[in-house]
Amino acid sequence: MVLDGKQLRKEAAEARQMADAASNQQDKDFWLSIAKGWLKLALETDELTGKRP
């Protein structure tokens, strides 16, 4: 399965929602790091494909 920048941003948003729902700081930090990774992949994908968000 190939994900485009739009789908990767959706994954980042879902991870941020999980962070917002986290019951402790450790879980929140975990989900925020996942969101950051998805967003980084989205930006890199956009750059490699010549697309902009």
Order of alpha helices (4+ residues) and beta strands (2+ residues): alpha-alpha
